[in-house]
Amino acid sequence: MKQYLPILLILIGFGCSNSSTEATSQLNTENPKSNSADSTQVVKIVHDFFQAFDDRDLKKMEELLTPTSKIIHHNGVETGTKEMMEIISKTKNWYPRERILTKFEYFADSKIAIVGLLNEVTFSLPEDKKVYEPYNETWIFEKIENSWHPTRIHYSKIIQDEHSEEVK
């Protein structure tokens, strides 16, 4: 896994500075047919995960994740699969939401895939209140027994339009 750290750092840096609305991909071109199938599969997993998440379908979410999957939340808190399922099951105010997933970026080889995306969520709260929350996400997948599984999901809430290194 350590050999993929430079790729991950490049993806994170690229994701922070890329203002393009088009999906991009960088593939190992040894087997183009497999690469296309793999990119389709991992993007479908992301969509399926969020559908299960929004529906609170814990069984489906557990099927998509691994027991050792990690989710690093926008506030820096890290949870595992089991802990995340417990949090979701105990959450009382699970408001309806509309989710739009765009700007997919895909980088992969035969064992690891990295997917970057924009996740825009609009929550429908009582009294017709709408809350919009956009996130930049990076998902790391591992191919386990010929199937892709997300092993690390990291998302950052977009709260500013431009970056600064100034300490305030």
Residue pairs with C-beta under 8 A, 6 or more apart in sequence:
1 112
4 112
4 114
4 140
7 107
7 112
7 114
8 114
8 138
8 140
11 105
11 107
11 114
11 116
11 138
12 138
14 105
14 116
15 105
15 116
15 136
15 138
16 136
16 163
18 24
18 103
18 105
20 103
21 102
21 103
22 103
23 103
23 104
23 105
23 106
24 105
24 106
25 39
25 105
25 106
25 107
26 106
26 107
26 108
27 35
27 39
27 106
27 107
27 108
28 35
28 108
28 109
28 110
29 35
30 110
34 110
35 108
38 108
38 113
38 148
39 106
39 108
39 113
41 148
42 106
42 108
42 113
42 115
42 139
42 141
42 148
43 104
43 106
43 115
45 64
45 141
45 148
45 149
45 150
46 101
46 104
46 115
46 117
46 139
46 150
47 101
48 60
48 64
49 61
49 64
49 65
49 150
50 99
50 101
50 119
51 57
52 58
52 60
52 61
52 64
53 61
53 88
54 97
54 99
56 88
56 89
56 94
58 85
58 88
58 89
61 81
61 84
61 85
61 88
62 81
62 85
64 149
64 150
65 81
65 149
65 150
66 81
66 142
66 144
66 149
66 150
66 151
67 80
67 81
67 82
68 80
68 81
68 151
69 80
69 81
69 149
69 150
69 151
69 152
69 153
70 78
70 79
70 80
70 151
70 152
70 153
71 78
71 79
71 80
71 84
71 152
71 153
71 154
72 78
72 152
72 153
72 154
72 155
73 79
73 155
74 135
74 155
74 156
74 157
79 87
88 94
95 123
95 124
95 125
96 123
96 124
97 121
97 122
97 123
97 124
98 121
98 122
98 124
99 119
99 120
99 121
99 122
100 119
100 120
101 117
101 118
101 119
101 120
102 117
102 118
102 120
103 116
103 117
103 118
104 115
104 116
104 117
105 115
105 116
105 117
106 113
106 114
106 115
107 113
107 114
107 115
108 114
108 141
110 143
111 142
111 143
112 140
112 141
112 142
112 143
113 140
113 141
113 143
113 148
114 138
114 139
114 140
114 141
115 137
115 138
115 139
115 141
116 136
116 137
116 138
116 139
117 136
117 137
117 139
118 134
118 135
118 136
118 137
119 134
119 135
119 136
119 137
119 155
120 132
120 133
120 134
120 135
121 132
121 133
121 134
121 135
122 130
122 131
122 132
122 133
123 130
123 131
123 132
123 133
124 130
125 131
133 157
134 157
134 158
135 155
135 156
135 157
135 158
136 155
136 156
136 158
137 153
137 154
137 155
137 156
138 153
138 154
138 155
139 150
139 152
139 153
139 154
140 150
140 151
140 152
140 153
141 148
141 149
141 150
141 151
142 148
142 149
142 151
143 149
